[in-house]
Each structure stands twice: as structure tokens, then as C-alpha cells.
Amino acid sequence: TVKHALSIWLSIIVFSNPITLVSAAGTVMVFVGVLLYNKAKQMQRDTLIQHSLDQSAESEQKPIIQDGDV
């Protein structure tokens, strides 16, 4: 999608194609959507890493053998 938006802007710059309000708004929406998608993926990745770290720290705190098990 980004490639298509960039090709539209490139054709406007290189070939002096006229720009319409619709094409300008559409390409801006594409770039904003890609930025939001990348931000959401980064937040998801950070949350999963933090969850994994929390679980590993929690499992390290639990004793393997209880006093009553012996």
C-alpha cells in the first residue's frame, strides 16, 4: 500500500501530474495508517516481552520443593 502511495507522489513530482484533493488525502491516510500499524505492532511486541519477563521472574521466586514435601 505504501509503495502505491509513493508511486502516486513520485508520478506527481517526476511527471508533473496534477494532484487532486482525493489523492492527497488518500496518500496521507496511507502513511498515517502505516505509522499507526507499526506503532501498534511495537506496543504488542513490548507487551509480550514484558509479560514473558514477568512470568520468568515469577517462576524464579517459587521454590521447587516445599518444606512439607521432604
CYANA upper distance limits for C-alpha pairs under 8 A (distance plus 0.5 A):
  1 THR  CA      5 ALA  CA      6.87
  1 THR  CA     30 VAL  CA      7.54
  2 VAL  CA      6 LEU  CA      6.56
  2 VAL  CA     30 VAL  CA      6.99
  2 VAL  CA     31 PHE  CA      7.34
  2 VAL  CA     34 VAL  CA      8.10
  3 LYS  CA      7 SER  CA      6.61
  4 HIS  CA      8 ILE  CA      6.81
  5 ALA  CA      9 TRP  CA      6.99
  5 ALA  CA     26 GLY  CA      8.48
  5 ALA  CA     27 THR  CA      5.76
  5 ALA  CA     30 VAL  CA      7.49
  6 LEU  CA     10 LEU  CA      6.47
  6 LEU  CA     27 THR  CA      8.38
  7 SER  CA     11 SER  CA      6.54
  8 ILE  CA     12 ILE  CA      6.83
  9 TRP  CA     13 ILE  CA      6.72
 10 LEU  CA     14 VAL  CA      6.34
 10 LEU  CA     15 PHE  CA      8.45
 11 SER  CA     15 PHE  CA      5.81
 11 SER  CA     16 SER  CA      7.43
 11 SER  CA     17 ASN  CA      6.83
 12 ILE  CA     16 SER  CA      5.40
 12 ILE  CA     17 ASN  CA      4.95
 12 ILE  CA     18 PRO  CA      6.96
 12 ILE  CA     19 ILE  CA      7.21
 13 ILE  CA     17 ASN  CA      7.75
 19 ILE  CA     23 SER  CA      7.05
 19 ILE  CA     24 ALA  CA      7.32
 20 THR  CA     24 ALA  CA      6.76
 21 LEU  CA     25 ALA  CA      6.55
 22 VAL  CA     26 GLY  CA      6.45
 23 SER  CA     27 THR  CA      6.65
 24 ALA  CA     28 VAL  CA      6.73
 25 ALA  CA     29 MET  CA      6.61
 26 GLY  CA     30 VAL  CA      6.74
 27 THR  CA     31 PHE  CA      6.83
 28 VAL  CA     32 VAL  CA      6.66
 29 MET  CA     33 GLY  CA      6.42
 30 VAL  CA     34 VAL  CA      6.67
 31 PHE  CA     35 LEU  CA      6.68
 32 VAL  CA     36 LEU  CA      6.62
 33 GLY  CA     37 TYR  CA      6.53
 34 VAL  CA     38 ASN  CA      6.63
 35 LEU  CA     39 LYS  CA      6.66
 36 LEU  CA     40 ALA  CA      6.62
 37 TYR  CA     41 LYS  CA      6.71
 38 ASN  CA     42 GLN  CA      6.67
 39 LYS  CA     43 MET  CA      6.68
 40 ALA  CA     44 GLN  CA      6.61
 41 LYS  CA     45 ARG  CA      6.61
 42 GLN  CA     46 ASP  CA      6.62
 43 MET  CA     47 THR  CA      6.60
 44 GLN  CA     48 LEU  CA      6.71
 45 ARG  CA     49 ILE  CA      6.72
 46 ASP  CA     50 GLN  CA      6.60
 47 THR  CA     51 HIS  CA      6.53
 48 LEU  CA     52 SER  CA      6.59
 49 ILE  CA     53 LEU  CA      6.68
 50 GLN  CA     54 ASP  CA      6.59
 51 HIS  CA     55 GLN  CA      6.72
 52 SER  CA     56 SER  CA      6.73
 53 LEU  CA     57 ALA  CA      6.62
 54 ASP  CA     58 GLU  CA      6.57
 55 GLN  CA     59 SER  CA      6.66
 56 SER  CA     60 GLU  CA      6.78
 57 ALA  CA     61 GLN  CA      7.06
 58 GLU  CA     62 LYS  CA      7.37
 65 ILE  CA     69 ASP  CA      6.84
 65 ILE  CA     70 VAL  CA      8.24
 66 GLN  CA     70 VAL  CA      7.99
